[in-house]
Amino acid sequence: MRIEFHGAAGGEVTGSCHLLETAGKRILLDCGMVQGGRDSDARNLEPFTFDVATIDALVLSHAHIDHIGRVPLLVKRGFKGPIFAQAATCDLLPIMLLDAASLSEQNAEHANRDRNSGEPEVQPIYTAADVAAAQKQLHPVPYDVATEILPGVRVRLHDAGHILGSSIIEISASDPAPKTLVFSGDIGMKGTPILRDPEAPPAADLILMESTYGDRNHKDRAATVAELGQIFAKAHADGGNVVIPAFAVGRSQELLYWFTENFALWNMAQWKIFLDSPMAAKVMAVYDRHEELFDPDAVKVWAGRIKPFQLPNLHVSATVDDSKAINAVHGGAIIIAGSGMANGGRVRHHLANNLADPKSHVIFVGYQADGTLGRLLVNGVKHVKLFGADIPVRAQIHTIGGLSAHADQQSLLEWYGSGPNHPPVVLVHGENPAREVLAAALKQRFGTNVTLSQPGMVREV
């Protein structure tokens, strides 16, 4: 087996993409979009750093854009092979990619309005038609079943507990000797609502392992949920709105779960709750179709009188006019909108309308990558530029790390340690120093041979 690293390497957490050569075949693991930074659009449009036409198959770990966002572009540029993913991921993929296509088309349209005479026309990364073409190549794969995806190459998916359908990918082949590679994808936290806990890694010759939170541990989940309730109480007393940037897959559904669990305790009936994300609404329908993937606690909640996706005071913004109407609400609203890093989508409009108000609160409930608006706000920036306006940041900014869908350092170590052997590790999907700290911890606790991935690096197994 031979692995080349093409994305989410060299200290980055987005753009996941790794190329495996085994049994005479070339298999791509993930094909994600780069997010954050002024040059992200340009980077996503760059030629792939491998020959697209030689790729035999693509295997996807889960449906977040930083893992699937360039799939339509891959197909557009000549990839004709099968795309394998867990069934729920296959259902989520077109929802996510159509949203990305729409945003790209809007950005290109805005850029072309402002371009100078003689400048080349800006093109979207891909269109809805490109998404439809890629969707035709999808092949759903169940958890825990060895599937021959190519002659001599078998894949088994294990539940990663990160989002619905997220998978730890196990690839085995005789090359000519039997070899097994495990790609962690993104590992979730134990006890995450709705989802089952991550499965232990199987025996492997090498593990490609995420390291997003390799240098820190999250706050206790119960304490985190209690803190969330306290923020809502303070925000209601202040009389302002609460804006929550949240990913349409995972975090939005988890928040609604906690609202349901604590509906009386937090006096949620006193709020107007807006889910300003048509994509999140479509995702909720996918969740309802895949209750077989829920953990036992979630099954009980879904059977209860108040259901997470049918809260009596929940308003789902289906249209742009619905979204704009929220601007008239100047207090008593909880607004959940994408994107989770505030780098695009409808949440930027809500931030533009609320950041200058000291009565308002902004809650970040997930990882904020370097170069994103979310990272700037978390780091305490005093002014931001949105839609051409300079906006002072007077709203109260909160970071709730305990709701992260990513395993923290202790959980990553426990996940690795729960496997039947302790093979060498290549750390991917992590900024520095997070992966450096995790590498040291793996070496100290298990004596593991750890390598930090770099773009273009090759590893033989």
FENCOR-V320303 format. One record per residue. N is the residue number from 0. RES is the residue in three letters. PHI is phi in whole degrees, -180 to 180 (none if undefined). PSI is psi as a letter, one per 30 degrees, with the letter a starting at -180 (* if undefined). OMEGA is omega as a letter, one per 40 degrees, with the letter a starting at -180 (NA if undefined). Layout:
# FENCOR-V320303
n:N res:RES phi:PHI psi:PSI omega:OMEGA
n:N res:RES phi:PHI psi:PSI omega:OMEGA
This chain:
# FENCOR-V320303
n:0 res:MET phi:none psi:k omega:i
n:1 res:ARG phi:-134 psi:k omega:a
n:2 res:ILE phi:-120 psi:k omega:i
n:3 res:GLU phi:-113 psi:k omega:a
n:4 res:PHE phi:-107 psi:k omega:a
n:5 res:HIS phi:-121 psi:f omega:a
n:6 res:GLY phi:-165 psi:l omega:a
n:7 res:ALA phi:52 psi:h omega:i
n:8 res:ALA phi:-129 psi:l omega:i
n:9 res:GLY phi:69 psi:g omega:i
n:10 res:GLY phi:93 psi:g omega:i
n:11 res:GLU phi:-116 psi:l omega:a
n:12 res:VAL phi:-113 psi:g omega:i
n:13 res:THR phi:-125 psi:l omega:a
n:14 res:GLY phi:78 psi:h omega:a
n:15 res:SER phi:-53 psi:k omega:a
n:16 res:CYS phi:-170 psi:j omega:a
n:17 res:HIS phi:-136 psi:k omega:a
n:18 res:LEU phi:-112 psi:k omega:a
n:19 res:LEU phi:-109 psi:k omega:i
n:20 res:GLU phi:-112 psi:k omega:a
n:21 res:THR phi:-159 psi:k omega:i
n:22 res:ALA phi:51 psi:h omega:i
n:23 res:GLY phi:75 psi:g omega:a
n:24 res:LYS phi:-119 psi:l omega:i
n:25 res:ARG phi:-119 psi:j omega:a
n:26 res:ILE phi:-122 psi:k omega:i
n:27 res:LEU phi:-93 psi:k omega:i
n:28 res:LEU phi:-104 psi:j omega:a
n:29 res:ASP phi:68 psi:l omega:i
n:30 res:CYS phi:-151 psi:i omega:a
n:31 res:GLY phi:-94 psi:l omega:i
n:32 res:MET phi:-91 psi:k omega:i
n:33 res:VAL phi:-76 psi:k omega:a
n:34 res:GLN phi:-126 psi:k omega:i
n:35 res:GLY phi:89 psi:k omega:i
n:36 res:GLY phi:92 psi:k omega:a
n:37 res:ARG phi:-66 psi:f omega:a
n:38 res:ASP phi:-100 psi:g omega:a
n:39 res:SER phi:-63 psi:e omega:i
n:40 res:ASP phi:-62 psi:e omega:i
n:41 res:ALA phi:-64 psi:e omega:a
n:42 res:ARG phi:-65 psi:e omega:a
n:43 res:ASN phi:-67 psi:f omega:i
n:44 res:LEU phi:-88 psi:f omega:a
n:45 res:GLU phi:-64 psi:l omega:i
n:46 res:PRO phi:-59 psi:k omega:i
n:47 res:PHE phi:-64 psi:k omega:a
n:48 res:THR phi:-88 psi:g omega:i
n:49 res:PHE phi:-152 psi:l omega:a
n:50 res:ASP phi:-81 psi:j omega:a
n:51 res:VAL phi:-58 psi:e omega:a
n:52 res:ALA phi:-66 psi:f omega:a
n:53 res:THR phi:-93 psi:f omega:a
n:54 res:ILE phi:-78 psi:k omega:a
n:55 res:ASP phi:-88 psi:e omega:a
n:56 res:ALA phi:-160 psi:l omega:i
n:57 res:LEU phi:-125 psi:k omega:i
n:58 res:VAL phi:-120 psi:k omega:a
n:59 res:LEU phi:-108 psi:k omega:a
n:60 res:SER phi:-82 psi:e omega:i
n:61 res:HIS phi:-171 psi:l omega:a
n:62 res:ALA phi:-98 psi:g omega:i
n:63 res:HIS phi:-73 psi:k omega:a
n:64 res:ILE phi:-60 psi:e omega:i
n:65 res:ASP phi:-73 psi:g omega:i
n:66 res:HIS phi:-119 psi:f omega:a
n:67 res:ILE phi:-129 psi:f omega:a
n:68 res:GLY phi:-64 psi:f omega:i
n:69 res:ARG phi:-105 psi:g omega:a
n:70 res:VAL phi:-60 psi:e omega:i
n:71 res:PRO phi:-62 psi:e omega:i
n:72 res:LEU phi:-68 psi:e omega:i
n:73 res:LEU phi:-59 psi:e omega:i
n:74 res:VAL phi:-66 psi:e omega:i
n:75 res:LYS phi:-59 psi:e omega:a
n:76 res:ARG phi:-95 psi:g omega:i
n:77 res:GLY phi:122 psi:f omega:i
n:78 res:PHE phi:-76 psi:k omega:a
n:79 res:LYS phi:-120 psi:g omega:a
n:80 res:GLY phi:-83 psi:l omega:i
n:81 res:PRO phi:-74 psi:l omega:i
n:82 res:ILE phi:-118 psi:j omega:a
n:83 res:PHE phi:-106 psi:k omega:i
n:84 res:ALA phi:-162 psi:l omega:i
n:85 res:GLN phi:-59 psi:l omega:a
n:86 res:ALA phi:-57 psi:e omega:i
n:87 res:ALA phi:-66 psi:e omega:i
n:88 res:THR phi:-63 psi:e omega:i
n:89 res:CYS phi:-62 psi:e omega:i
n:90 res:ASP phi:-73 psi:e omega:a
n:91 res:LEU phi:-79 psi:e omega:a
n:92 res:LEU phi:-56 psi:e omega:a
n:93 res:PRO phi:-65 psi:e omega:i
n:94 res:ILE phi:-63 psi:e omega:a
n:95 res:MET phi:-66 psi:e omega:a
n:96 res:LEU phi:-74 psi:e omega:i
n:97 res:LEU phi:-66 psi:e omega:i
n:98 res:ASP phi:-65 psi:e omega:i
n:99 res:ALA phi:-63 psi:e omega:i
n:100 res:ALA phi:-64 psi:e omega:i
n:101 res:SER phi:-62 psi:e omega:i
n:102 res:LEU phi:-62 psi:e omega:a
n:103 res:SER phi:-65 psi:e omega:i
n:104 res:GLU phi:-66 psi:e omega:i
n:105 res:GLN phi:-65 psi:e omega:i
n:106 res:ASN phi:-63 psi:e omega:i
n:107 res:ALA phi:-65 psi:e omega:i
n:108 res:GLU phi:-63 psi:e omega:i
n:109 res:HIS phi:-66 psi:e omega:a
n:110 res:ALA phi:-65 psi:e omega:a
n:111 res:ASN phi:-72 psi:f omega:i
n:112 res:ARG phi:-65 psi:e omega:a
n:113 res:ASP phi:-96 psi:f omega:a
n:114 res:ARG phi:-73 psi:k omega:i
n:115 res:ASN phi:-80 psi:l omega:i
n:116 res:SER phi:-60 psi:k omega:i
n:117 res:GLY phi:95 psi:f omega:i
n:118 res:GLU phi:-75 psi:k omega:a
n:119 res:PRO phi:-65 psi:k omega:i
n:120 res:GLU phi:-69 psi:k omega:i
n:121 res:VAL phi:-77 psi:k omega:a
n:122 res:GLN phi:-107 psi:k omega:i
n:123 res:PRO phi:-65 psi:l omega:i
n:124 res:ILE phi:-60 psi:e omega:i
n:125 res:TYR phi:-163 psi:l omega:a
n:126 res:THR phi:-120 psi:l omega:i
n:127 res:ALA phi:-61 psi:e omega:i
n:128 res:ALA phi:-65 psi:e omega:i
n:129 res:ASP phi:-67 psi:e omega:i
n:130 res:VAL phi:-64 psi:e omega:i
n:131 res:ALA phi:-61 psi:e omega:i
n:132 res:ALA phi:-64 psi:e omega:i
n:133 res:ALA phi:-67 psi:e omega:a
n:134 res:GLN phi:-62 psi:f omega:a
n:135 res:LYS phi:-66 psi:f omega:a
n:136 res:GLN phi:-96 psi:g omega:a
n:137 res:LEU phi:-74 psi:k omega:i
n:138 res:HIS phi:-132 psi:j omega:i
n:139 res:PRO phi:-69 psi:k omega:a
n:140 res:VAL phi:-127 psi:k omega:i
n:141 res:PRO phi:-77 psi:l omega:i
n:142 res:TYR phi:-68 psi:k omega:i
n:143 res:ASP phi:63 psi:g omega:i
n:144 res:VAL phi:-127 psi:k omega:i
n:145 res:ALA phi:-69 psi:k omega:a
n:146 res:THR phi:-123 psi:k omega:i
n:147 res:GLU phi:-81 psi:j omega:a
n:148 res:ILE phi:-89 psi:f omega:i
n:149 res:LEU phi:-148 psi:l omega:i
n:150 res:PRO phi:-54 psi:j omega:i
n:151 res:GLY phi:83 psi:g omega:a
n:152 res:VAL phi:-122 psi:k omega:a
n:153 res:ARG phi:-116 psi:k omega:i
n:154 res:VAL phi:-122 psi:k omega:i
n:155 res:ARG phi:-128 psi:k omega:a
n:156 res:LEU phi:-99 psi:k omega:i
n:157 res:HIS phi:-122 psi:k omega:a
n:158 res:ASP phi:-64 psi:k omega:a
n:159 res:ALA phi:-93 psi:f omega:i
n:160 res:GLY phi:65 psi:g omega:a
n:161 res:HIS phi:-98 psi:e omega:i
n:162 res:ILE phi:-140 psi:l omega:i
n:163 res:LEU phi:-58 psi:k omega:i
n:164 res:GLY phi:84 psi:f omega:a
n:165 res:SER phi:-66 psi:k omega:a
n:166 res:SER phi:-135 psi:k omega:i
n:167 res:ILE phi:-88 psi:k omega:a
n:168 res:ILE phi:-99 psi:k omega:i
n:169 res:GLU phi:-109 psi:j omega:i
n:170 res:ILE phi:-119 psi:k omega:a
n:171 res:SER phi:-125 psi:k omega:i
n:172 res:ALA phi:-160 psi:l omega:i
n:173 res:SER phi:-96 psi:k omega:a
n:174 res:ASP phi:-137 psi:h omega:e
n:175 res:PRO phi:-81 psi:f omega:i
n:176 res:ALA phi:-79 psi:l omega:a
n:177 res:PRO phi:-62 psi:k omega:i
n:178 res:LYS phi:-137 psi:k omega:i
n:179 res:THR phi:-133 psi:k omega:i
n:180 res:LEU phi:-112 psi:k omega:i
n:181 res:VAL phi:-117 psi:k omega:i
n:182 res:PHE phi:-111 psi:j omega:a
n:183 res:SER phi:-67 psi:f omega:a
n:184 res:GLY phi:58 psi:b omega:i
n:185 res:ASP phi:-106 psi:k omega:a
n:186 res:ILE phi:-90 psi:k omega:i
n:187 res:GLY phi:-88 psi:l omega:i
n:188 res:MET phi:-88 psi:k omega:i
n:189 res:LYS phi:-62 psi:k omega:i
n:190 res:GLY phi:82 psi:g omega:i
n:191 res:THR phi:-65 psi:k omega:a
n:192 res:PRO phi:-58 psi:k omega:i
n:193 res:ILE phi:76 psi:e omega:a
n:194 res:LEU phi:-87 psi:l omega:i
n:195 res:ARG phi:-77 psi:l omega:a
n:196 res:ASP phi:-68 psi:l omega:i
n:197 res:PRO phi:-60 psi:k omega:i
n:198 res:GLU phi:-80 psi:l omega:i
n:199 res:ALA phi:-67 psi:k omega:i
n:200 res:PRO phi:-69 psi:k omega:i
n:201 res:PRO phi:-75 psi:l omega:i
n:202 res:ALA phi:-60 psi:k omega:a
n:203 res:ALA phi:-150 psi:l omega:i
n:204 res:ASP phi:-91 psi:f omega:i
n:205 res:LEU phi:-158 psi:k omega:i
n:206 res:ILE phi:-118 psi:k omega:i
n:207 res:LEU phi:-90 psi:j omega:a
n:208 res:MET phi:-126 psi:k omega:i
n:209 res:GLU phi:-67 psi:l omega:a
n:210 res:SER phi:-144 psi:h omega:a
n:211 res:THR phi:-52 psi:e omega:i
n:212 res:TYR phi:-111 psi:h omega:a
n:213 res:GLY phi:-68 psi:f omega:a
n:214 res:ASP phi:-116 psi:g omega:a
n:215 res:ARG phi:-156 psi:l omega:i
n:216 res:ASN phi:-115 psi:k omega:i
n:217 res:HIS phi:-80 psi:l omega:i
n:218 res:LYS phi:-64 psi:l omega:i
n:219 res:ASP phi:-51 psi:k omega:a
n:220 res:ARG phi:-62 psi:e omega:i
n:221 res:ALA phi:-62 psi:e omega:i
n:222 res:ALA phi:-66 psi:e omega:i
n:223 res:THR phi:-66 psi:e omega:i
n:224 res:VAL phi:-64 psi:e omega:i
n:225 res:ALA phi:-63 psi:e omega:i
n:226 res:GLU phi:-62 psi:e omega:i
n:227 res:LEU phi:-60 psi:e omega:i
n:228 res:GLY phi:-62 psi:e omega:i
n:229 res:GLN phi:-66 psi:e omega:i
n:230 res:ILE phi:-64 psi:e omega:i
n:231 res:PHE phi:-63 psi:e omega:i
n:232 res:ALA phi:-63 psi:e omega:i
n:233 res:LYS phi:-65 psi:e omega:a
n:234 res:ALA phi:-65 psi:e omega:i
n:235 res:HIS phi:-67 psi:e omega:i
n:236 res:ALA phi:-65 psi:e omega:i
n:237 res:ASP phi:-71 psi:f omega:i
n:238 res:GLY phi:88 psi:g omega:a
n:239 res:GLY phi:-102 psi:a omega:i
n:240 res:ASN phi:-96 psi:l omega:i
n:241 res:VAL phi:-117 psi:k omega:i
n:242 res:VAL phi:-110 psi:k omega:a
n:243 res:ILE phi:-124 psi:j omega:i
n:244 res:PRO phi:-66 psi:k omega:a
n:245 res:ALA phi:-149 psi:k omega:i
n:246 res:PHE phi:-65 psi:k omega:a
n:247 res:ALA phi:-67 psi:f omega:i
n:248 res:VAL phi:-109 psi:j omega:i
n:249 res:GLY phi:104 psi:d omega:a
n:250 res:ARG phi:-69 psi:e omega:i
n:251 res:SER phi:-61 psi:e omega:a
n:252 res:GLN phi:-68 psi:e omega:i
n:253 res:GLU phi:-65 psi:e omega:i
n:254 res:LEU phi:-61 psi:e omega:i
n:255 res:LEU phi:-64 psi:e omega:i
n:256 res:TYR phi:-62 psi:e omega:a
n:257 res:TRP phi:-68 psi:e omega:i
n:258 res:PHE phi:-61 psi:e omega:i
n:259 res:THR phi:-69 psi:e omega:a
n:260 res:GLU phi:-61 psi:e omega:a
n:261 res:ASN phi:-118 psi:g omega:a
n:262 res:PHE phi:-57 psi:e omega:a
n:263 res:ALA phi:-79 psi:e omega:a
n:264 res:LEU phi:-60 psi:e omega:a
n:265 res:TRP phi:-93 psi:g omega:a
n:266 res:ASN phi:51 psi:h omega:a
n:267 res:MET phi:-65 psi:f omega:a
n:268 res:ALA phi:-63 psi:f omega:a
n:269 res:GLN phi:-80 psi:f omega:a
n:270 res:TRP phi:-105 psi:l omega:i
n:271 res:LYS phi:-95 psi:k omega:a
n:272 res:ILE phi:-105 psi:k omega:i
n:273 res:PHE phi:-112 psi:k omega:i
n:274 res:LEU phi:-103 psi:j omega:a
n:275 res:ASP phi:-93 psi:i omega:a
n:276 res:SER phi:-161 psi:j omega:i
n:277 res:PRO phi:-56 psi:e omega:i
n:278 res:MET phi:-64 psi:e omega:i
n:279 res:ALA phi:-63 psi:e omega:i
n:280 res:ALA phi:-64 psi:e omega:i
n:281 res:LYS phi:-66 psi:e omega:i
n:282 res:VAL phi:-64 psi:e omega:i
n:283 res:MET phi:-59 psi:e omega:i
n:284 res:ALA phi:-65 psi:e omega:i
n:285 res:VAL phi:-66 psi:e omega:i
n:286 res:TYR phi:-56 psi:e omega:a
n:287 res:ASP phi:-64 psi:f omega:i
n:288 res:ARG phi:-81 psi:f omega:a
n:289 res:HIS phi:-126 psi:h omega:i
n:290 res:GLU phi:-65 psi:f omega:i
n:291 res:GLU phi:-66 psi:f omega:i
n:292 res:LEU phi:-95 psi:f omega:a
n:293 res:PHE phi:-74 psi:l omega:i
n:294 res:ASP phi:-80 psi:l omega:a
n:295 res:PRO phi:-59 psi:e omega:i
n:296 res:ASP phi:-63 psi:e omega:a
n:297 res:ALA phi:-66 psi:e omega:i
n:298 res:VAL phi:-59 psi:e omega:i
n:299 res:LYS phi:-67 psi:e omega:a
n:300 res:VAL phi:-62 psi:e omega:a
n:301 res:TRP phi:-66 psi:f omega:i
n:302 res:ALA phi:-88 psi:f omega:a
n:303 res:GLY phi:-80 psi:l omega:a
n:304 res:ARG phi:-68 psi:e omega:i
n:305 res:ILE phi:-103 psi:k omega:a
n:306 res:LYS phi:-101 psi:k omega:a
n:307 res:PRO phi:-54 psi:e omega:a
n:308 res:PHE phi:-94 psi:g omega:a
n:309 res:GLN phi:-132 psi:h omega:i
n:310 res:LEU phi:-58 psi:k omega:a
n:311 res:PRO phi:-63 psi:f omega:a
n:312 res:ASN phi:-111 psi:g omega:i
n:313 res:LEU phi:-92 psi:k omega:i
n:314 res:HIS phi:-118 psi:j omega:i
n:315 res:VAL phi:-96 psi:k omega:a
n:316 res:SER phi:-83 psi:j omega:a
n:317 res:ALA phi:-84 psi:f omega:a
n:318 res:THR phi:-121 psi:l omega:i
n:319 res:VAL phi:-63 psi:e omega:i
n:320 res:ASP phi:-64 psi:e omega:i
n:321 res:ASP phi:-60 psi:e omega:a
n:322 res:SER phi:-65 psi:e omega:a
n:323 res:LYS phi:-64 psi:e omega:a
n:324 res:ALA phi:-63 psi:f omega:i
n:325 res:ILE phi:-64 psi:f omega:a
n:326 res:ASN phi:-61 psi:f omega:a
n:327 res:ALA phi:-81 psi:f omega:a
n:328 res:VAL phi:-95 psi:j omega:a
n:329 res:HIS phi:-106 psi:g omega:i
n:330 res:GLY phi:-174 psi:l omega:i
n:331 res:GLY phi:81 psi:g omega:a
n:332 res:ALA phi:-115 psi:k omega:i
n:333 res:ILE phi:-106 psi:j omega:a
n:334 res:ILE phi:-115 psi:j omega:i
n:335 res:ILE phi:-100 psi:k omega:a
n:336 res:ALA phi:-150 psi:l omega:i
n:337 res:GLY phi:-94 psi:l omega:e
n:338 res:SER phi:-97 psi:l omega:a
n:339 res:GLY phi:-66 psi:f omega:i
n:340 res:MET phi:-103 psi:g omega:i
n:341 res:ALA phi:60 psi:g omega:a
n:342 res:ASN phi:-96 psi:g omega:i
n:343 res:GLY phi:-176 psi:a omega:i
n:344 res:GLY phi:79 psi:a omega:a
n:345 res:ARG phi:-69 psi:f omega:a
n:346 res:VAL phi:-63 psi:f omega:a
n:347 res:ARG phi:-64 psi:e omega:i
n:348 res:HIS phi:-66 psi:e omega:i
n:349 res:HIS phi:-70 psi:e omega:i
n:350 res:LEU phi:-66 psi:e omega:i
n:351 res:ALA phi:-60 psi:e omega:a
n:352 res:ASN phi:-88 psi:f omega:a
n:353 res:ASN phi:-124 psi:f omega:a
n:354 res:LEU phi:-62 psi:e omega:a
n:355 res:ALA phi:-80 psi:f omega:a
n:356 res:ASP phi:-93 psi:j omega:a
n:357 res:PRO phi:-66 psi:f omega:i
n:358 res:LYS phi:-81 psi:f omega:a
n:359 res:SER phi:-84 psi:l omega:i
n:360 res:HIS phi:-129 psi:k omega:i
n:361 res:VAL phi:-121 psi:k omega:a
n:362 res:ILE phi:-116 psi:j omega:i
n:363 res:PHE phi:-97 psi:k omega:a
n:364 res:VAL phi:-117 psi:g omega:a
n:365 res:GLY phi:-155 psi:a omega:a
n:366 res:TYR phi:-66 psi:k omega:i
n:367 res:GLN phi:-116 psi:j omega:a
n:368 res:ALA phi:-72 psi:l omega:i
n:369 res:ASP phi:-58 psi:k omega:i
n:370 res:GLY phi:91 psi:f omega:i
n:371 res:THR phi:-93 psi:l omega:i
n:372 res:LEU phi:-61 psi:e omega:i
n:373 res:GLY phi:-58 psi:e omega:i
n:374 res:ARG phi:-64 psi:e omega:i
n:375 res:LEU phi:-61 psi:e omega:a
n:376 res:LEU phi:-68 psi:e omega:i
n:377 res:VAL phi:-63 psi:e omega:a
n:378 res:ASN phi:-80 psi:f omega:i
n:379 res:GLY phi:92 psi:g omega:i
n:380 res:VAL phi:-60 psi:k omega:a
n:381 res:LYS phi:-94 psi:f omega:i
n:382 res:HIS phi:-141 psi:k omega:i
n:383 res:VAL phi:-133 psi:l omega:i
n:384 res:LYS phi:-107 psi:k omega:i
n:385 res:LEU phi:-135 psi:k omega:i
n:386 res:PHE phi:55 psi:h omega:i
n:387 res:GLY phi:82 psi:f omega:a
n:388 res:ALA phi:-110 psi:k omega:i
n:389 res:ASP phi:-88 psi:j omega:a
n:390 res:ILE phi:-116 psi:k omega:i
n:391 res:PRO phi:-71 psi:k omega:i
n:392 res:VAL phi:-96 psi:j omega:i
n:393 res:ARG phi:-110 psi:f omega:i
n:394 res:ALA phi:-65 psi:l omega:i
n:395 res:GLN phi:-84 psi:k omega:a
n:396 res:ILE phi:-102 psi:k omega:a
n:397 res:HIS phi:-125 psi:k omega:i
n:398 res:THR phi:-118 psi:j omega:a
n:399 res:ILE phi:-110 psi:i omega:a
n:400 res:GLY phi:-71 psi:f omega:a
n:401 res:GLY phi:-72 psi:f omega:i
n:402 res:LEU phi:-96 psi:g omega:a
n:403 res:SER phi:-59 psi:k omega:i
n:404 res:ALA phi:-82 psi:f omega:i
n:405 res:HIS phi:-96 psi:k omega:i
n:406 res:ALA phi:-60 psi:k omega:i
n:407 res:ASP phi:-86 psi:a omega:a
n:408 res:GLN phi:-58 psi:e omega:a
n:409 res:GLN phi:-60 psi:e omega:a
n:410 res:SER phi:-70 psi:e omega:i
n:411 res:LEU phi:-64 psi:e omega:i
n:412 res:LEU phi:-65 psi:e omega:i
n:413 res:GLU phi:-66 psi:e omega:i
n:414 res:TRP phi:-63 psi:e omega:i
n:415 res:TYR phi:-61 psi:e omega:a
n:416 res:GLY phi:-69 psi:f omega:a
n:417 res:SER phi:-80 psi:f omega:i
n:418 res:GLY phi:-75 psi:l omega:a
n:419 res:PRO phi:-72 psi:f omega:i
n:420 res:ASN phi:-142 psi:l omega:a
n:421 res:HIS phi:-117 psi:i omega:a
n:422 res:PRO phi:-76 psi:l omega:i
n:423 res:PRO phi:-59 psi:l omega:a
n:424 res:VAL phi:-129 psi:k omega:i
n:425 res:VAL phi:-113 psi:k omega:a
n:426 res:LEU phi:-87 psi:k omega:i
n:427 res:VAL phi:-126 psi:l omega:i
n:428 res:HIS phi:52 psi:h omega:i
n:429 res:GLY phi:-160 psi:k omega:i
n:430 res:GLU phi:-79 psi:l omega:i
n:431 res:ASN phi:-88 psi:k omega:e
n:432 res:PRO phi:-93 psi:g omega:a
n:433 res:ALA phi:-54 psi:e omega:a
n:434 res:ARG phi:-75 psi:f omega:i
n:435 res:GLU phi:-67 psi:e omega:i
n:436 res:VAL phi:-66 psi:e omega:i
n:437 res:LEU phi:-65 psi:e omega:i
n:438 res:ALA phi:-59 psi:e omega:i
n:439 res:ALA phi:-64 psi:e omega:a
n:440 res:ALA phi:-67 psi:e omega:i
n:441 res:LEU phi:-64 psi:e omega:i
n:442 res:LYS phi:-65 psi:e omega:a
n:443 res:GLN phi:-68 psi:e omega:a
n:444 res:ARG phi:-80 psi:e omega:a
n:445 res:PHE phi:-120 psi:f omega:a
n:446 res:GLY phi:69 psi:g omega:a
n:447 res:THR phi:-72 psi:k omega:i
n:448 res:ASN phi:-79 psi:j omega:a
n:449 res:VAL phi:-118 psi:k omega:i
n:450 res:THR phi:-120 psi:k omega:i
n:451 res:LEU phi:-94 psi:k omega:a
n:452 res:SER phi:-66 psi:k omega:i
n:453 res:GLN phi:-134 psi:k omega:i
n:454 res:PRO phi:-57 psi:k omega:a
n:455 res:GLY phi:85 psi:f omega:i
n:456 res:MET phi:-66 psi:k omega:i
n:457 res:VAL phi:-118 psi:k omega:i
n:458 res:ARG phi:-129 psi:k omega:i
n:459 res:GLU phi:-97 psi:k omega:i
n:460 res:VAL phi:-121 psi:* omega:NA
